[in-house]
Amino acid sequence: MRAARPTAQIALLEGSRDYFPALMAAIDAARSEIHIETYIFDFHGSALEVAQALERAARRGVQTCVLVDGVGTPNIPALWQNRLAQAGVQWQTFEPVAPLGLLVPSRWRRLHRKLCVVDGQVAFCGGINLLDDLYDPNQETALSSPRLDFAVRIQGPLVADVQHTMRQLWWRSQAARDWRDSKWSLTLGAWKKPSGDHHPMTKGRARLVLRDNLRQRNHIERHYLHALGRARSEVWMANAYFYPGARMRRALLAAAQRGVRITILVQGHYDHVLPYRAARHLYGPLLDAGVRILEYQISYMHAKVAVVDGQWVTIGSSNLDPLSLLLACEANVVARDALLSQALKSRLVQALDQGAREIKADAHAQRGWAERAMDTLAAGLLRLAIFVSGKSY
């Protein structure tokens, strides 16, 4: 009899209050290697404790590698540059901002993944940056309520997939840096180029789904479309930057027409006005089809999650907008897991009860001309950006 395939053990984590303690416990228990990828690595509040844990690990001889995005984390405080370097933490910046900055469309391709793997035994994936949930870096002030965001802690065979993809990107990033610095005669980092004998777990109830600009350009979107196409009873979605393309909108409308109850939670308390206004431009047809859209009001809503029929669930870094689906490096966990689905749905229901405002179809249709103009202009600017990037959406 063939042995049963081991399954991934996945635990839901909400916000930095759950994620950071679990992450630091894994870091403090590390014996051989730690690898972290994040868009933002901030050095205030509880995020500072993560930096301290990484410093401790490196000082006791654990290979500690951190890869951050050049826009999300353009620099770190000089004090911490010195402390981490002296401890032996290896630090790389993905696509540092060039002299022309983001005026060059190719520079819009960012590292947006939030991943960590420790000793090849435990991994983390989600939408949570290394940023205290009660700290607003844009205003440099404290928030009255924490951000709404999620991650997962993973054990089991899926960890090997996380480790392999992180090693690949680390090697490529350092190769690119050495190319820029003309240091090809030097070693390409502490990790050798990953071998090609790793076979990702393409079957099973849980998998790591990536989006990049190489061979996995549409993987995350395809998983969403497949789940929506099979939906029979209900769909719950929470997405910080919601501007889905035509295929995704058609899939949502088709599901609603089949009688599927669809609830979408989006930002109400927003950090960037352009994506917020552009999203509102798309609400009309969805609301008319019976889709419920609610704006989270009490703090920033940063989640990128979905639950379909209480069985299919995804949690990760990918928004449903052009930057995530066309340009950025993203990572989501997708699973058929009833317990994880129920845990996430329960938290989304609680978030709706705590501080969400439902957008009604009539009220949205009757909004004033100034609001309509701002929504239309924002959507036009976003579509222009897609055109300039050379992508089709």
Secondary structure, 3 states (H helix, E strand, C coil): CCCCCCCCEEEEEEHHHHHHHHHHHHHHCCCCEEEEEECCECCCHHHHHHHHHHHHHHHCCCEEEEEEECCCCCCCCHHHHHHHHHHCCEEEEECCCCCCHHHCHHHHCCECCCEEEECCCEEEEECCCECCCCEECCCCEECCCCCECEEEEEECCHHHHHHHHHHHHHHHHHHHHHHHCCCCCCCCCCCCCCCCCCCCCCCCCEEEEEECCCCCCCHHHHHHHHHHHHCCCEEEEEECCECCCHHHHHHHHHHHHCCCEEEEEEECCCCCHHHHHHHHCCHHHHHHCCCEEEEECCCCECCEEEEECCCEEEEECCCECHHHHHHCEEEEEEEECHHHHHHHHHHHHHHHHHHEEEECHHHHHCCCHHHHHHHHHHHHHHHHHHHHHCCCC
